[in-house]
Amino acid sequence: MTTALQQAIMAVDGVTEVFPARTLWQRLPGQAASLLQRNNADAPPLVEVREDGGRTEATVRIGVSPDAWTPEVVRAVAAAVRSHLAPGNVAVQVTVVRIAAGSPPAGREG
């Protein structure tokens, strides 16, 4: 994910953090293959953006402040991603991974 897109998501009121677009279980096979091929495993993308037949699909996983109204935050994040990836037909999937203030405990991911 570009720094500009991450900043746009983090600028949404109520967003506390952005998690990797894929869960740890979804990333394990690719990381294992990368290690077997002796490639350095890159950091997982925080937003996954795919082009599919003229349509752009983005997947975002976020943490939301307990003081924020979660549906409003989700809509605002989707709007920020669409705005950043405009023009074009953009579908955005936003998943709330955690509702808590600040960052997760060390060694834990949602």
N, C-alpha and C positions, 0 to 999 in steps of 0.2 A: 504494500500500500504506500502510496506517496505520502510524504510528510504533510503536504497540503490537505489531502483528504483526511488524514488522521486528525489534523488540527481542526478541520471543519466539524468532525464528529465530536471531538472533545469540547468544542466551543458551544455545543448544544447544552442549554441549562438542564442540569439533572444527570448528565452522563458523568460517571466517576472513573471509568476506565474502558479500554477497548481490548477485548480478548482475541486470540488467534481465531480466524474464520472457521477453522476445523477443530474439533475436539481432539484431545490427545489420542484417543483410540482411532480416530480417522487418520491421524498423521503418522502413526507408528509404522505401517507397512512401507511408506515412502522413505521414512528415515532409516529403516533397517536396510532397504535396498541401496540407499545412498552410502551407508557405511560399508556394505559388502563391496560396492564398486569403488570404495576409497575416495568418494567425493565428500567434500565438506558439506554437511547438512546446513542449509541456510535457515535463518530464523523463519518461522511460519508467517505467512502473510496475515495481517490483522484484518484486512478486508479482501475477500476473494471476488474478483471481477472477471466475468466470462462473457464472450461474444457468442451469440447463438442465432444464426440466421437473421442478422440485422437488428437483433434485440440484445441489449446489455443486461446481464443479471449480476447483482451484487449481493454478497452475503456478509453480514456484520453481526458480531456478538459483543454485547455491551454490559457494563455494570451501571446500575441506576441508584441514585441517592434515595434513601428511605423517605426523604422530605418531598420528593418530586412525585408528580402524578404520572405513573409509568406509561399509560397509553399515549399521553401527550408527548413524552420524551421519545417514544418509539416513532411516532408520526414525524416529529421534528428531525430525528436522525435520518429517516427515510428521505425527507425533503432535502436535507443537507447533502446527502449522497447523490440524489437525482440532480440537484443544482450543480454539484461539482462535476458530474459526468455528462452534463448537458452539452450540446443538444442531442436528442435521440430518445428512443424508447427505452427507458430504464426501469427494470423491476428490481425492487430492493427487499431482501428478507432480513429483518432485524430480530435477533433473539436476545432476550434478557437473560443473562447468565447468573447475575447476582444483584440483589437489592441490599446494598450496604454502603456505608460511607467509606471512602478511601480505597486503598489497595488491599488485596487479599493477604492472609498470612503467608509468610515465606514458604515456598515449596508447594503451594496449593494453586490449582487452576480450576476454573469452572468448566 
